[in-house]
Amino acid sequence: MSVTVDLEKRLGKEKVIRDPDILRIYARDPTLLEYQLPLAVVYAESVNDVVEVVKFAIENKLYITPVFHSTSLSGNAATTAQKTIVLSSEKMNRILEVSEVDWLATVEPGIRIDEFNLELMRYGLQWPVDPASSKTASVGGTIINGGGGMRGAKYGPASHWVLGLEAVIGTGEIIRVGCRTVKCREGYDILHLFVGSEGTLGIITKAMLRLAPLPESFVGVVAQFEDVVSLAKAVVESRRRRLWLLVAEFMDDDSSEFVGLERKYTLWLGIDATKGSEDVMLTRLREVIDKVGGKISAEARDWGTFFKLLGPRRLLYPASVKKAIEQYGGDALVLIGDVAVPFSKLPEALQEMKQTAKDYGIPTIFGGHVGDGNIHPILWFNKSDEIQKKKVAELYERFDEIALRHEGTISAEHGIGLHKKEFLKKTYEAKNSAAVLRIFREIKRIFDPYGIFNPGKIFD
């Protein structure tokens, strides 16, 4: 009797999928070239289902790759080992509690961020973690990736907005960490080990989230620039003037053209305001743009209008995929970088990355969350062209080197996954902190003693 038949008996046939076409969909993320076909996809519906899958994997010496809606872009949701079960939490998608006094919510991890925030609007609240893929991205996936997004300029990444977690670790035990309070120091901070762990330590089954009130009012502008340095200086100038931006997003000239905008460098700046201060805040934003030589193409006096103006920015990745297919057809493959630099280094770093991409001759566009220094270079190539593939790998590393040279990081919000494993090692070696990788492995062994969770990711 096959292993998957035993799994069906244990969980129920309706929860275990073995159709090869469905397995292929769940086996990879959009950026991965190679993958292993999993044995099965399990649709978990409860923490008990997760416990059973973990125990089954231990008993049968199998691996587990956890997924939510598979929108991650670093290979961390792909199956890379044989004898793997993909455990999908997309059906665990309920809102269990919202407290409009404590400003917290308890949810299952599979709920989509936009659906969650739509419900929170009834309470005048929000979960302000806002990846570009928020229509599809889940709360759980965003937590294990350490995601950020478009409101990161003010609110920061997911780690700032998680109060507590329930998870199943690699022994089959359920653990609950964190508190209902903002201040919580109950021993080691195990909670935040899970944030950004990419499913290597356990399976999140419930999350207690910190919420923020919706802005009382909001204003924003869309501005265009002739060059990337002037655009980056607008963000620097905003900070010099003590403007705490809520949104600061950009696209370069090529990507702006791809999504139907004028072929200029495009910047979206938005800031929350109190009622009656809209004109003052708009004037301050106009002054910033004027100071660095930009031209305002649109203005908004409320979040709804600005949200619509942000539409083209959310098309950054889909637009590059479309362009890649037009250029290379079925042989196209798209990679998205994810680096960050201090605000003061933005002009130089962006200019250097643009020039480096030009020198390599690889199709590359740039966008990102400049309000927190986060830059996303997107490059595409013909996966059948070995010479081009080698150049792309080199260029991808050059972007990481530029970020480090400017005192930044090689991974801001997408994680390490498969794409940045080797450079993570180089990063810690450059810091004379190779011991950190040993500590990573020891932490992994504590939470996952049988080595079943998401093998080959981060540092394996």
C-alpha positions in Angstrom: 0.0 0.0 0.0 1.4 3.4 -1.0 2.3 6.1 1.5 -0.3 8.5 0.1 -3.1 5.9 0.5 -2.1 5.7 4.2 -2.2 9.5 4.4 -5.7 9.5 2.8 -6.9 7.0 5.4 -5.5 9.1 8.2 -6.8 12.5 7.1 -9.7 11.7 4.8 -9.5 11.3 1.1 -11.0 14.8 0.4 -8.0 16.5 2.0 -5.3 14.7 0.1 -4.7 15.5 -3.6 -2.6 13.3 -5.8 -3.5 14.7 -9.3 -0.1 15.3 -11.1 -1.4 18.5 -12.7 -2.3 20.0 -9.3 1.0 18.7 -7.8 2.9 20.6 -10.4 1.1 23.9 -9.6 2.1 23.5 -5.9 5.6 22.3 -6.5 7.1 25.6 -7.5 7.0 29.4 -7.1 7.0 31.7 -10.1 10.8 32.2 -10.0 12.0 28.6 -9.7 13.4 26.8 -12.7 13.6 23.3 -11.2 11.6 21.4 -8.6 10.6 17.9 -7.4 7.1 16.7 -7.8 5.6 16.2 -4.3 3.9 13.0 -3.2 0.7 14.8 -2.4 -0.9 18.1 -1.5 -2.7 18.2 1.8 -5.4 20.8 2.4 -5.2 21.3 6.2 -8.4 22.5 7.8 -7.4 22.6 11.5 -4.5 22.4 13.8 -5.2 18.7 14.4 -4.8 18.1 10.6 -1.4 19.8 10.8 -0.4 17.7 13.8 -1.4 14.5 12.0 0.6 15.4 8.9 3.7 16.2 11.0 3.5 12.9 12.9 2.9 11.0 9.6 6.0 12.7 8.1 8.1 11.7 11.1 6.8 8.1 11.0 7.4 7.7 7.3 10.6 9.8 7.0 9.0 12.3 4.7 9.5 16.1 4.2 6.9 18.9 4.5 6.8 22.1 2.4 4.3 24.5 3.9 2.5 26.8 1.5 -0.4 29.3 1.7 -1.1 31.0 -1.6 2.4 30.6 -3.1 3.1 34.2 -3.9 6.6 34.2 -2.5 9.4 35.0 -4.9 12.6 33.5 -3.5 12.0 29.8 -4.0 11.0 29.2 -0.4 7.6 27.7 -1.3 9.0 25.2 -3.8 9.5 21.5 -3.3 13.2 20.6 -3.8 13.4 17.2 -2.1 11.9 13.9 -3.1 9.3 12.3 -0.8 7.7 15.7 0.1 4.2 16.5 1.2 3.0 20.0 0.4 0.9 21.2 3.3 -1.4 24.0 2.2 -3.1 26.1 4.9 -5.2 28.1 2.4 -8.5 26.6 3.8 -7.6 27.7 7.3 -8.8 31.2 6.6 -11.1 32.4 9.4 -11.1 35.5 11.5 -11.5 34.3 15.0 -11.5 37.5 16.9 -11.3 41.3 16.5 -10.9 43.6 19.5 -11.5 47.2 18.7 -10.3 48.2 22.2 -7.1 46.1 22.4 -6.5 46.7 18.7 -5.8 43.1 17.9 -7.2 40.2 15.9 -6.8 36.5 16.0 -6.9 34.8 12.6 -6.1 31.5 10.9 -3.0 31.8 8.7 -4.6 31.3 5.3 -6.7 34.4 5.2 -5.8 36.8 2.4 -4.6 40.2 3.5 -7.1 42.3 1.5 -10.0 40.2 2.7 -8.8 40.6 6.3 -8.5 44.3 5.9 -11.9 44.6 4.3 -13.4 43.2 7.5 -11.2 45.3 9.7 -12.5 48.5 8.0 -15.8 47.9 9.8 -14.0 48.6 13.1 -11.9 51.5 11.7 -8.8 49.4 12.0 -6.2 47.8 9.7 -3.4 45.3 9.6 -0.9 47.6 7.9 1.4 45.0 6.3 0.8 45.6 2.6 2.7 43.6 0.0 2.0 44.4 -3.6 0.4 40.9 -3.9 -2.1 41.7 -1.0 -5.1 40.5 -3.0 -3.6 37.0 -3.0 -1.0 36.9 -0.3 -2.0 35.4 3.0 -1.3 36.6 6.6 0.6 33.4 7.4 2.7 33.5 4.3 3.6 37.1 4.9 4.6 36.3 8.5 6.9 33.4 7.6 8.5 35.5 4.9 8.9 38.5 7.1 7.0 40.5 4.5 6.6 44.3 4.4 5.1 46.2 1.5 3.7 49.5 0.4 2.9 51.0 3.8 6.3 50.0 5.2 7.5 53.6 5.1 5.6 54.2 8.3 4.5 50.9 9.6 7.5 48.7 8.9 7.5 44.9 8.2 5.3 42.0 9.6 7.6 41.5 12.6 6.2 44.8 14.1 2.6 43.6 13.8 2.6 40.0 15.3 1.7 39.6 18.9 1.4 35.9 19.2 1.5 32.6 17.3 0.3 29.1 17.6 2.5 26.6 15.7 3.1 22.9 15.3 6.8 22.1 15.6 8.8 19.2 14.3 7.9 16.8 17.1 4.2 17.2 16.4 3.8 19.3 19.5 1.6 22.5 19.5 3.3 25.6 21.0 1.8 29.0 21.7 4.1 32.0 22.1 3.6 35.8 22.5 1.0 37.8 24.4 -2.1 39.9 24.0 -0.1 42.8 25.2 2.3 45.0 23.2 5.0 44.6 25.9 5.8 40.9 26.4 9.1 39.5 27.7 8.5 35.9 28.7 12.0 34.5 28.3 13.6 34.1 24.9 11.7 35.8 22.0 10.7 32.6 20.3 7.8 34.4 18.6 10.1 36.4 16.3 12.1 33.3 15.4 9.1 32.2 13.4 8.8 35.6 11.6 10.9 35.2 8.5 11.6 31.5 9.2 10.2 30.5 5.8 8.5 27.4 7.2 11.7 25.8 8.3 10.9 25.7 12.1 7.2 24.7 12.1 3.8 25.3 10.7 1.8 28.4 11.9 -1.8 27.5 12.6 -3.0 30.7 14.3 -1.8 34.3 14.6 -2.6 37.1 17.0 -2.0 40.3 15.2 -1.5 43.9 16.3 -3.7 46.4 14.5 -3.6 50.1 13.8 -6.4 52.7 13.4 -7.2 53.7 9.9 -5.9 57.2 9.1 -8.2 60.0 10.0 -7.4 61.6 6.6 -4.8 61.1 3.9 -3.2 63.0 1.0 -0.8 61.9 -1.7 0.9 62.9 -4.9 2.3 61.1 -7.9 5.4 62.7 -9.3 7.7 62.1 -12.3 11.5 62.6 -12.7 14.0 62.6 -15.4 16.5 60.4 -13.5 16.7 58.0 -10.6 18.9 60.1 -8.5 16.4 63.0 -8.4 13.7 60.6 -7.4 15.7 59.1 -4.6 16.6 62.6 -3.4 12.8 63.3 -3.0 12.6 60.5 -0.3 15.8 61.9 1.4 14.4 65.4 1.3 11.0 64.2 2.8 12.9 62.8 5.8 15.0 65.9 6.2 11.8 67.8 6.5 10.5 65.4 9.1 7.7 64.1 7.0 6.7 60.6 8.2 5.5 59.2 4.9 2.9 56.4 5.0 3.7 55.4 1.4 6.8 56.0 -0.8 6.9 53.8 -3.9 8.7 54.0 -7.1 9.1 52.6 -10.6 11.9 53.4 -13.1 11.4 54.8 -16.6 11.2 51.4 -18.3 8.7 49.8 -15.9 6.6 53.0 -15.9 6.3 52.7 -19.6 5.4 49.0 -19.3 2.4 49.8 -17.2 1.1 52.6 -19.4 2.6 55.6 -17.7 4.9 58.2 -19.3 8.4 57.0 -19.7 9.7 58.8 -16.7 10.8 57.8 -13.2 7.6 57.6 -11.2 7.2 58.2 -7.4 4.2 57.9 -5.2 4.3 59.8 -1.9 1.4 59.6 0.6 1.0 60.7 4.2 -1.7 60.4 6.8 -3.2 63.6 8.2 -5.7 65.0 10.7 -8.9 66.4 9.5 -8.4 70.0 8.3 -4.7 69.7 7.7 -4.9 68.2 4.1 -4.0 71.5 2.4 -1.0 72.0 4.6 0.3 68.4 4.1 -0.2 68.6 0.3 1.7 71.8 0.2 4.6 70.2 2.0 4.7 67.3 -0.4 4.6 69.7 -3.4 7.5 71.6 -1.9 9.6 68.4 -1.6 8.9 67.5 -5.3 9.7 71.0 -6.4 12.9 71.1 -4.4 14.4 68.1 -6.2 13.2 69.0 -9.7 10.2 66.6 -10.1 6.9 67.3 -11.7 3.6 66.3 -10.0 1.2 64.4 -12.4 -1.6 63.6 -9.9 -2.8 64.4 -6.4 -5.2 62.7 -4.0 -7.0 63.9 -0.9 -8.2 60.6 0.4 -6.9 57.0 0.6 -9.4 55.6 -1.9 -8.2 57.9 -4.7 -4.6 57.3 -3.9 -5.1 53.6 -3.8 -6.4 53.8 -7.4 -3.4 55.9 -8.3 -1.2 53.1 -6.9 -2.7 50.6 -9.3 0.2 50.8 -11.8 2.8 50.2 -9.1 1.1 47.0 -8.1 1.6 45.8 -11.8 5.4 46.0 -11.5 5.9 42.2 -11.4 3.1 41.2 -13.7 4.3 43.7 -16.3 7.8 42.2 -16.2 6.4 38.7 -16.7 4.4 39.9 -19.7 7.4 41.6 -21.2 9.6 38.5 -20.6 7.1 36.3 -22.4 6.8 38.7 -25.3 10.6 38.5 -25.6 11.4 34.9 -24.9 8.0 33.0 -25.1 7.9 29.8 -23.1 11.6 30.0 -22.3 11.2 33.1 -20.3 12.0 33.2 -16.6 11.8 36.2 -14.3 13.8 36.8 -11.1 13.0 39.6 -8.6 15.7 41.0 -6.4 15.1 42.3 -2.9 17.7 44.5 -1.3 17.5 47.5 1.0 19.9 50.3 1.8 19.8 53.2 4.4 17.8 56.2 3.1 20.9 58.3 2.9 22.4 55.8 0.4 19.4 55.5 -1.9 20.6 57.9 -4.7 24.0 56.3 -5.1 22.8 52.7 -4.7 20.0 53.1 -7.2 22.2 54.8 -9.8 24.9 52.1 -9.4 22.4 49.3 -9.8 20.9 50.9 -12.9 24.4 51.2 -14.5 25.4 47.7 -13.5 22.3 46.2 -15.2 23.1 48.3 -18.3 26.7 47.0 -18.3 25.5 43.4 -18.2 23.0 43.9 -21.0 20.3 41.9 -19.2 16.7 43.2 -19.4 16.1 44.7 -16.0 13.6 47.1 -14.5 13.5 48.7 -11.0 10.8 49.5 -8.5 10.2 49.1 -4.8 9.4 50.6 -1.5 11.8 53.5 -1.3 10.2 54.7 1.8 12.0 52.0 3.7 15.0 51.8 1.4 13.7 48.6 -0.3 14.7 48.2 -3.9 13.3 45.4 -6.2 15.4 44.9 -9.4 13.4 42.6 -11.8 15.4 40.8 -14.5 14.3 38.3 -17.1 16.1 35.9 -19.4 15.9 32.9 -21.7 16.3 29.9 -19.4 17.5 27.8 -22.3 20.5 30.1 -22.9 23.3 28.9 -20.6 25.4 32.0 -21.3 22.6 34.4 -20.4 21.7 32.3 -17.4 25.2 32.6 -16.0 25.2 36.4 -16.6 21.9 36.7 -14.8 23.3 34.8 -11.7 26.3 37.2 -11.7 24.1 40.3 -12.0 21.8 39.1 -9.2 24.9 38.8 -6.9 26.1 42.3 -8.0 22.9 43.8 -6.7 23.5 42.1 -3.4 27.1 43.3 -3.3 26.0 46.9 -4.1 23.5 46.8 -1.2 26.1 45.5 1.2 28.7 48.1 0.1 26.1 50.8 1.0 25.6 49.3 4.4 22.3 47.6 3.4 20.9 44.1 3.3 20.6 41.4 0.7 17.1 40.5 1.8 14.5 43.0 2.9 11.2 41.1 2.8 11.3 38.2 0.3 13.5 36.0 2.4 16.5 33.8 1.5 14.7 30.7 0.1 16.9 29.1 -2.5 18.1 32.1 -4.4 20.2 33.8 -1.7 21.5 30.8 0.3 25.1 31.1 -0.9 25.2 34.9 -0.6 23.8 34.7 3.0 26.9 32.6 3.9 29.2 35.3 2.2 27.4 38.0 4.1 28.1 36.5 7.5 31.6 35.6 6.5 32.2 39.3 5.5 30.9 40.3 9.0 33.3 37.8 10.6 30.2 36.2 12.0 30.2 32.7 10.5 29.2 31.4 13.9 25.7 32.7 13.1 25.2 30.0 10.5 26.0 27.4 13.1 23.5 28.9 15.5 20.9 28.8 12.7 21.5 25.1 12.3 21.3 24.5 16.1 18.0 26.4 16.3 16.7 24.4 13.4 17.5 21.1 15.1 15.7 22.2 18.3 12.4 23.0 16.5 12.8 20.3 13.8 14.8 17.4 15.2 13.8 15.1 12.3 14.6 17.7 9.6 11.2 17.4 8.0 10.3 21.1 7.4 11.1 22.8 4.1 14.5 21.2 3.4 17.1 23.0 1.4 16.0 26.5 2.3 17.8 29.4 3.9 21.1 27.7 4.8 20.7 23.9 4.4 
